[in-house]
Amino acid sequence: MYNNYTMTNLLIEKFKDGIKPTYINCANALVQTLVELGVDSIFGYPGASVLSIYQELSLVKNIRHYLVRHEQAAVHSAEGYARVSGKPGIVLVTSGPGFTNTITGIANAYADSTPLVVLAGDVPSNNNKGKVFQKVDIISMTKTCSKKNYLLTSKDDIKQVVKEAYEVANSGEKGPVVVVLPRNILESKYVQKVSKDLHKKKIQSIAEVDLNKTIKLLNTARKPLILLGGGAVDATNNIKKLVSYFKAPVISTLMGIGVFPSDDEKYLGMIGINGTYLANRALEDADLILALGVSFSDRSTCKREDFAPSAKIIRINTKKNISGFELEICADANNFLESLLLQDLQIISYDDWNYKIDIFKKEVVSKDLSSKCLHSSRVLDTIYNFTKKYNPIVVTDVGQHQMLTAQYFNFNQPKKFITSGGLGTMGFGLPASIGAQLADSRALVLNITGDGSFQMNLQELATCREHNIPIKIIIMNNGYLGMVRQMQDKIYNNRYQVEMINPDFTKIAEAYDLYAIRVSKTDELIPALEKMISYNGTVILDVAIDSFEEI
């Protein structure tokens, strides 16, 4: 029985002597499978347990590996890639700490239903008793934060396992799938095995009785709302058709922003704790909510018993909810709408309700943005108006800047607003921007971040520099953990441990051989944006903003 050190040296000696394996090993079969699946990008960090995979990757031309500087960033980069491309993101990491560093990213992807396949190297399965270098129980660790996990054994066909993992990640309620790859299995001879049939994507049929109930509820409602969540991201065209029949107002969760055009007169904004007055006000009066792809998290509903107190709720989602609704249909939002739109629908205007919505719109008090101070709201409003002609992809981190971006930017297409919703992960933005840019090389990608969030994964500036990834990083620099400070002020009347002594971000950019601009006055902002957009490469725009602004 060999330990890691012995196996490594045996392999080295074989290649020194010119002895090369004559068979196809499982690492080769894995890479062949990725090619067959159309994978073009992998985000990873090498180590001893996965060197056989890296050897095979070096021999293929149509898959590019992006070496990140931290494994958490590999997962976030794959998330950004998946959210923009619509394909599962692929992560490749080694055993022990190589894998444990991915847990936050996997939990983030699970919370936001982002499809990933995480290929996790592991110690040899024939040497796992007692204390073994870099041994961790990956399966137990990922039970609660992955859609499914696989531990590859000698009885499994690695090609089949990888294909199934890819399919599972990208079907139903999407999410991360972890495949544990013991080193000895990867380096062993690949033998095709007869085993169970592949997981097949299930297309859920919509019962006619549910369609009829939905139509009846829509026809008898007087004050309906269409509520969109992240699960409706692929249903944009059918949602527009639905709104043309039922002239009902549209609202969204944070993850549903962009599913319906933000500048359409029917769109009232985002609901929830940091939502718009108009959207939340409409919820109070609504008598029916058609919820498409919505998870009903506490950030949207606040206290569930107080959510839309007068409304019946029709919920369409791929996964059932524990809460009771008037009608719950377990289905993909787009499939449901395709079936609904085939029915004999009558055009309804809900004139009285829309008239009342117009009254609500007049109650909205616009925030005064005329101040000469660099407040977040003013800065983000300026950035939006300056960049909207480019139709950018906007990736945020988590905090005040995230919520203000949701309020001040209009997103008229899906997959243009990428953020960490369910887990609220600081440090998500920079690596996710990298993945987003690689998924759409022609797009202008803006990473709007805070000084706290940016420092969580700023080492990925090296990845940007190495691959010349032209993302534009805008740091809303207030010297505080702004969202936490705001809560401390309101609840505890103190600001303990939230003030930050920050480095000079322009000097950090210089250390990475990147371009940076600092802005501290209002009249500097537009010229800085012009330079940022015109520069062909990564740019850091460090904006000094008011430290005590609240949202």
N, C-alpha and C positions, 0 to 999 in steps of 0.2 A: 504494500500500500504506500503510495507516494504522497508526500505533502506538497504544498504549492512550490516551495523552493526546489525540491528534487525534480518535479515535473518540468519546471522551467528550464533547468539545466540539462535535462535529457533532450528536450526539444532543441536547445541551442547546439548541443553536441551533434545531433542528427544533421542539422543544417550545415554545421561546420564541415562534416564529413561528406557533404553533398548528397545525403540521403533525404529524399523528400517523399512524403506519403503518396502512394499511387492511387489512392481511393478519394472519392469525394466525401469530405467530412460534413458534419451537421452545420458548421458555421457557413460553409459554402452553400449548402442547401437553403439556409436562412436568407442569405443575401440574394440568391436566385429568386426566392419567393418575393422578396421586397421589390425586385426588378419587375417581376410578373404583375405585382399589384400596382405598378406605376409610381412607386415612391421615388421622389426626386431629391428630397432633402432629409437629412438626419441631424439632430442636435444632440451632441454627446460629449463625453469625456472619457478617455481610454484608461484602462488599468489591466492588470495581469489576467483577470478572469475573462476578458472579452477581446484579448489580442488576436485570437483566431478570427473573430469577426472583422476586426480592423484590417487584418491581412487580406481577407476576401474583398472588403470594400475598396482597398487600394487597387484592385484589378478591374473594377467596373467603372465605366465612364458616365453612366446616366444617373448615378446617385452622388450627390455632393454632401460631404460631412462638414458640419460647422462646429468647430471646436470652441465651446464656450469656456468661461473661466470659473464657473461654479455649476454644479449639477442642478440646483434649483432653477437657475437661469435656463438650463437646457429645456426643462419642462415648460416654463413660461414662454420661451421662444416657440416651442412646438404648439402651445396654445394659441399664440398670435397667428402662427401659420395656419392652424386649423380653422380658426374663426374667420379668417379672410378667404382662404382657398375652398373651404367646405369639405376638405379631405382630412382624414386623421393625421395628426402630427406624430412623428416618430422620434422617440428618445432612446439613446443607447448609453448605459452607464455600467460601471464595474461594481464589484461586490462591496459589502460592508458600508463604509461611509460614503462611497460613491452612490449607493442606493439610498441610504438614509437621508442624504441631502436633497433627495427628490420629493420627500413626503409632503412638504408644504405645497409644492406645485401640483402634485397628484390630487391632494385634497381640494385645491382651488379649482382644478378641472372638473372634479366630481361635483362640486357645488354649482358650477355653471354649465354642467352638461356639455363639456367640450370633448370631442373624440380624440383620444390619444392611444398609441400603443407604446408602452414603456418596456423596452428590452433590458432586463436587469441581469447582469452577470452574477454568478454565485460561486461559492467554493465548490470543489469537487464533491459530488454526492456520495462517492465511495470513501470519503474521508471527512465525515461530519460529526464524529463522536467526540464529546469532550470539548475542550477549548481549542478552537480552530481560528487561525488568523482571518480576520474580516468576515467571520460568520455572524449573520443576523437572520432572524426568522421573518423573511420578507412576506410570506403568505399571511402570517398573523398580523403583521403591521398594516397590510393593505386591505384587510377584510372590510373595514368600515369606510374606506375612502376611495375605493375603486369599484367600477361596475362589475368586474370579474377579474380573477387572477388564475394563472396557470403555473404549475411547477412541472417543468419538462423532465421526463424520465426516459430510460432506455426503451420503454415500451411504446413511447409516443412517436408519431411522425412529425418532425419539427415543421415541415412545410404545412401540414394540415393545421397544426396548432397556431401558427402565425397567421394563416389565412382566416381562421376562425376568429382570432383575437381582433383582427382588422375589421371583420364584418360585425362583430359584437359591439365594438367601439362606435361604429358609425350607423347603428340601427336602433330603432325604438327611442327610448330616452338615452341620448348619446352620452358617452363618458369615457374615462380612462380605463384601459385594460393593461394589466401587468403580466408579463411573461418572464418567469424566472428560469435562467439558463445556467445550470451547473457547468463548470468549466470542462469536466471530463466528458460530458455529453456533447458539448460543442466540438471537441477535438476528436470525437469518435467517428467511425465510418457511418455515413448516412445509408440507411436501408429503408426503402419505401415499405410502409406497413399498411395492412388492411385494418382499418378501425372504423369508428362510428362515422356517420354522415356529418358533413360540415353543418354548422349552425346556419340556418336559412333565415333570411330576412322575412319577418312576418308582416304581411299587409293586413291590417285590421279592417274588417268589413264594418260598415256603418249600418246598424239596424234601421230599417225603414220606420219603425215605431219611434226611434230617437229623433230622426229627421222631422217627422211629423210633429212631435212634441216641441222641437226647437222652433219650427215655423209658427206653431200656434202661440207660443210664448212671445215671439217677436211681433206677431200680428196683434196681440192683445195688449202689449206693453204701451205705455204712454210716454215713459221717460227712460228709454234704453241707452246703454253705453256699450261700446265694444272695447274690451280691455285686452291689450296685447302684451305678451311676455316673450322671453327669449326663444321659447319653443315654437314661435310663429315666424321665425326668421326666413323660412323657405316658402312662406305663404303670401308674400307681398302682393303678387298680381291678383290672386283670388280675394284678398282682403279689399283691394280697391274695387273689385267687381261687387263685393258684398255691400260696401258703403254706397255704391251707386244705386242699389235696390232699396236698402234700408238707410235712409238719410240720417243715420244715427251718429252722434259725436264719438270720437275715438280718443282713448287715453292709453297710457302704457306704463309698464314698470321700467325700472332702470335698464334691465336687460332687453326690453322690447323697443327701446329707442331706435328709430330708423326703419322699423318694420313698415310703418306707414309714414308718408312724407310729413316732416315736422312743420313745414310751412303751409300745409293744406288747412283751409279754414275749419275743417271738421276736427282737426287735431287740437286737443286742449292741453296736452303736456303730460308730464310724469306724475304719478301718484306717490304717496308714501311720506315718510318722515321729512324728507328733503324735497318733496314734490312741489308742484306749482299750486298756487291758490285755486286757480280755475279748475284743474283736474280734481283736486280734493273736494272742492265745493260741489262739483257736479255729482261726485260719488254720494254725497249726503242726501241728495234729492232723487237719485235714480231709482226706478222701480224694477229694472232688469239689467243684468250684466252678462254679456256674452264674452266669456274669458277664454282666449285662445293661447295655448302654450304658456300658461301662467302657473307658477309653483305656489303662489300665495304665501310667501315668506313674511316674517314679522316686520321686515323693513318696508314692505308695501302695505300690509294690512294694519300695522301697529297692533292694537288690541283686536283680536279676531271678532270678538262679540260686538265691537263698535263699528266694524267695517261695513259700509253700505247698508245701514240698518233697515232701510225700506225696500231693499232690492232682492229679487229672486236671482239666483246665479246659475248660469249654464256653464259648466267647465269642460273644456275639451283639452285633454293632455294625454300623452302616451303612458303616463303613470298615474294611478289613482291616488287621491288625496284622502287623508284620514278625516277631513272635515265633511260635514253633510252639506250637500248642495241640492237645489231644486232638481237639477238634472246633471249627471256626470257621465261623460262619454269618453271611454278610453280609446283614443285614436290620435293619429298624427293630425295636426291642425290643418295642413294643406289637403290631406286626403279627405278630411271631414268637409272642408269647404267645397272641394270638387264635387262631392256627393250632394251637398246642400244646393249648390248652384244649378244642378241638373233638375231640381224640383221646379214646380210651377210657382214661382215667387211673384208676389205682387209688389209694386213699387210703393213704399211708404215714406212720407216726408217727416212725420212727427213735428208738424209746424209749431204747435204750442211749446213743445219741449225745446226746439231750436231757438224759438223766440226768447225763452227763459235763459238759455245759454248765452244769448247775446247780452242779456241784462247782467249776467254774471261777469261777462268780459269787461263791462263798464266799471265793475267794482274793483278790478285789478289795479293796484297802484304800482306804477312803473318806478323802478329804482333810479334815483338820480345818479347819472354817470358823468356829470359835468365837473366834478371835483378835479382839481389839479393833482391831487395825491394819486399814487399808483395803487388803487384798490384792485383786488382780484377781479371783481366783476367788470370794472372798466377795462382792465387789461385783456380779459378773455373776450369781451364784446368786441374790442378792437382787433384782436387776433382773428376772431371769426369773420368779421367783415372784410379783413384784408385777404384771408386765405380761401373764402368760400368759392371763388371762381375756379380754384384748383380741385374742388370736390375732394378734400383730403380724407385720408383715414386718420382718425384721432384715437390715440391710445392713452388712457389715463392711468395714474396710480390711484391711491385711495386717500381720501381726505376732503378738505374744503374745495380744493381745485377740481376734484372729481365731480362733485355735485353742482358746482357752478358751471362747469363745462357742459353738463347735461342740460342746464337751464339756458345758457347763452348761445350754444351752437344749435343750428338747425341741421338735422340729418334726414335727408330725403331718400336715402337708399339703405337697405340692410347692409351689415358687415362694414359699416363705416365708423361705428363707435364701439371700441373694444375696451372693456373695463373688467375689473374683478368685482363681481357682484355678491355672490353668495358667501364667500369667505372673507372678502375685504382685505386682500393681501398687499401690504406695502412692499415695494420692490418688484411688482408685477410689470410695471410700465415699460422700462427700458428693454428688457429681453423680449417682451411680447411685441414691442415695436420692431425689433429685429426680425422676428418671425413674420410679422405682417408685411414688412417691406420685401422680404424674400418671396412671399406668396404673390405679391403684386408689385413687380419691380418698377412699373411706370407711375405708380401712385406717389403723391406727396404724403408722407407719413409724419404726423406730429405726435410726439410724446409729451403730453402735458403732465407735469409731475410736481411734487413738493420737495422742499429741501430735505425733509425726513425720508420720504419714500425713495428719492434718488440715491441716497447713500446706502440703501439696502443692497443694491446690486450694481453699483457704479463700475465695478471691475469689468462689466461687459462693454465698456468703452473700448477695451482692447479688441473685442470681437468686431466691433464696428470698424475700427481702424484696419484690422487685418483684412477684412473683406470689403472695405470701402462701402459700407452700408449708409446711404445718404439720409438717415432719419434726422429730424429736427427736434431737439430736446429743449423744451421750455420749462425752466425751473421757477416755480412760483415761490420765491425765497422770502419767507417772513420771519425766519429765525425762531420759529416755534413749531411744535406739533400742533397745528392749528385747530384741527377738529377736537383733539383731546383737551386742549386749552379751553376751548369754547364750552365743553361739557363740564370741565372743572370749575370754571367761572360760575356757571349756572347752578350746579348742584352743590359744590363744596366751597365756593367763594375763595378759591386759591388757585395758584398756577405752579404747583409743585412738580419739579423735574420735567417740564415740557419746553423750557427755553433751550435753544440749541446754539452752541458756539460752532459755527460752520467754517469749513475751509474756504479758501478762495477757489471757487469752481472754475474760473478761467485758467488758473494755474494748473489745476488738475487736467483740464482739457489740453493744455500745452504739454504736459507730461506724456499724454497719449498721442501727441502730434495731431491734435484736432483743433478746429476753429471754434472760438468762443467770443461772445459779446456780452458785456454787462450793461444793463439798463437800470437807471435809478430815477429818471425824470420822464414825465409824460411826453415831452417833445422828442425824446430819444427813441420812443417805441417804434414808430413807423419806419424811420431809417434803418433800425436794427432788423425789423422784419424783412425789409427789402434785401438787405445783405444776406440774411438767413436763407431766404428762398432762392436767391441767385447762386449761392455757393454750392458747388457740386461735391457734396460729401457730408459727413456728420457735422452738425453744428450744435453747440450748447448756447442757449440764450438764457442768461441768468438775470431774472427780473426781481429787483428788490421791491417788495410790496409792503403795505401796511401790516404791522404785526398783530393788530387787535381787531381786524375786520371779522364780523360774524356773518353767517349765512342763514 
